[in-house]
Each structure stands twice: as C-alpha cells, then as structure tokens.
Amino acid sequence: MTATSAPAAGFADPVQQSQTAFRALLDAMARPGRMTLIDSAVGHPDGVVPALAAAALTLCDLDTPVWLGRGLDTEAMRGWLRFHTGAPLVSAPEKADFVLLDAAAGLPALGMFHHGSDAAPEGGATLLVQTGALDGAAAMTWHGPGIRDASTMPLCGLPEDFWHSRAALSAAFPRGIDLYLCAGSALIGLPRSTAISFTAEA
C-alpha cells in the first residue's frame, strides 16, 4: 500500500456481517474439528484468505494487540487492520491477544505466544492460521469437550511438528492457546481444551 492508496475493503455491512461471522466463530470453537463456513463476502489484502480476513475483522479491535507472522506482515495488511479494526500491532509475539499466521510462509514455535497464567488462563493468545486446505489423510485424533467420542483429523496443511507441539500444550490446561485454521471461506476451531493423539502413521 502506497502513501496515496486506500486499504482494501472490509465488510460491506460491518454490523450484520460481523454478527454472522461471530456466530460462525463460536460454532467452530464449540465443535472442534467441524468445518464451518464463514462470510466470504469480505474485502481483504492480496494473499489473505476470506475466512482469516472475516475472523480478524470480527475479533480484533482497539483493545486487542495483534502480531503478524511471516507472509502476513506486509504494509497492506498492517494498514488494512489499522483502518478497519484499530487494533494495535505489536512487535513482541508474547504480547499479542491475536496472532495471524500464514502456514505457507512457515510457522513460529508455539512457545513464543502468551499461554495465559494460572490466575487468568483465558489470557492465552488466539491464533488465526491460514492454510491451503483443511482436508487430507487421517493423521491424528482430537478428544475433548464438543467432540462426541473422538474426531479423526488430517494435518490440515500444517507440518507434523506443529501438531506435536500443540499436543504437548494440553498438559498445561487450562493455560494454552486457541486456534482457528482458515482455508478459503472455511475454518476449523481448536480450543485449548482439545487433546490430540496420533495414529501410528503420523
């Protein structure tokens, strides 16, 4: 974005679309592993998928520090977020309430982010990760609230070591991180309460 160019559009109807998107985000987090469609009629900078854009517009505001990972830390994305949400952008990942990541550009270690504290576990960060796909061969199993028995899941375009790192965080529950995986106009929620185990092939 140049000094004279305007940020990309966001929601055409911010009130209605953000309410619809918020319900989709709640539903995805209440039913871990279930793919949910989110409002795709949303403007966004180049290289950002609609699901991540809609989630960011819905969740981020003046009081929620945001950290942008590689691939998303661009002038266009920074200007778009500031213009549409007013969210402060931080340079230290551990200070962020929301973290926006692009799996294709590489994912940082999960230990970089705030996991909450024993007194305030809800302070852990929420990660919005865009990926190429949410399907694939079965590689792990999710267990926990909102899942009947168990849910067999693919790697969703993320590296296996990322999932092993996330699985290890379950030992610290209720501290941890919440996660949204975004591909196209679809997303999957993974709350910190969900435990992960691996198949023999993973």
Summary of the structure (lengths in Angstrom):
residues: 202
radius of gyration: 16.3
end to end distance: 41.7
largest distance: 54.8
contacts: 660
relative contact order: 0.19
helix: 31%
strand: 20%
